[in-house]
């Protein structure tokens, strides 16, 4: 839903910078598209934390780690505080039908070359974190959606 919101308020092509579009929108006293980017960034944090927890499990050779624990840790550290009671209950309901970590790893890397998979996941995690942190920094530098901590 959020990508549609971003597309609704921003016209862009391959040369466009999303951060520049948000600045332009802010200069016009608006923030509807930037709110979509805020939610996108929160989602990126969720996935960043999921990857981080999977990497930790792989490094500890705990291939049978609980995916429910991994997803719950990521959810609690990212978007849970922004979700209402109903959305939180839906998340926990979905957890009950989630695959195990070995099942998920088999889907993501059918060859089961865990060392190569771990290496790729670490690279992806790093890139994701850099992008997400850049968006966070942009929001802070431009006083947009700054949370009181």
ChimeraX attribute file (.defattr): number of C-alpha atoms within 10 A of each C-alpha:
attribute: neighborCount
match mode: 1-to-1
recipient: residues
	/A:1	8
	/A:2	15
	/A:3	12
	/A:4	11
	/A:5	15
	/A:6	20
	/A:7	12
	/A:8	12
	/A:9	17
	/A:10	18
	/A:11	10
	/A:12	11
	/A:13	8
	/A:14	5
	/A:15	6
	/A:16	11
	/A:17	10
	/A:18	18
	/A:19	15
	/A:20	10
	/A:21	17
	/A:22	25
	/A:23	18
	/A:24	14
	/A:25	17
	/A:26	16
	/A:27	10
	/A:28	9
	/A:29	9
	/A:30	14
	/A:31	18
	/A:32	17
	/A:33	22
	/A:34	24
	/A:35	17
	/A:36	20
	/A:37	21
	/A:38	20
	/A:39	16
	/A:40	18
	/A:41	21
	/A:42	19
	/A:43	17
	/A:44	19
	/A:45	21
	/A:46	22
	/A:47	19
	/A:48	20
	/A:49	23
	/A:50	22
	/A:51	22
	/A:52	18
	/A:53	19
	/A:54	23
	/A:55	19
	/A:56	15
	/A:57	18
	/A:58	17
	/A:59	13
	/A:60	10
	/A:61	11
	/A:62	14
	/A:63	16
	/A:64	12
	/A:65	18
	/A:66	16
	/A:67	22
	/A:68	18
	/A:69	13
	/A:70	19
	/A:71	22
	/A:72	19
	/A:73	15
	/A:74	21
	/A:75	21
	/A:76	13
	/A:77	15
	/A:78	19
	/A:79	17
	/A:80	17
	/A:81	11
	/A:82	11
	/A:83	11
	/A:84	9
	/A:85	11
	/A:86	8
	/A:87	12
	/A:88	17
	/A:89	12
	/A:90	10
	/A:91	16
	/A:92	15
	/A:93	11
	/A:94	11
	/A:95	15
	/A:96	9
	/A:97	9
	/A:98	14
	/A:99	13
	/A:100	15
	/A:101	19
	/A:102	16
	/A:103	14
	/A:104	13
	/A:105	18
	/A:106	14
	/A:107	11
	/A:108	11
	/A:109	13
	/A:110	11
	/A:111	11
	/A:112	13
	/A:113	11
	/A:114	17
	/A:115	11
	/A:116	12
	/A:117	17
	/A:118	17
	/A:119	12
	/A:120	12
	/A:121	16
	/A:122	16
	/A:123	12
	/A:124	14
	/A:125	18
	/A:126	15
	/A:127	13
	/A:128	18
	/A:129	17
	/A:130	12
	/A:131	13
	/A:132	20
	/A:133	15
	/A:134	14
	/A:135	18
	/A:136	17
	/A:137	13
	/A:138	15
	/A:139	19
	/A:140	13
	/A:141	10
	/A:142	12
	/A:143	10
	/A:144	18
	/A:145	13
	/A:146	11
	/A:147	7
	/A:148	4
	/A:149	3
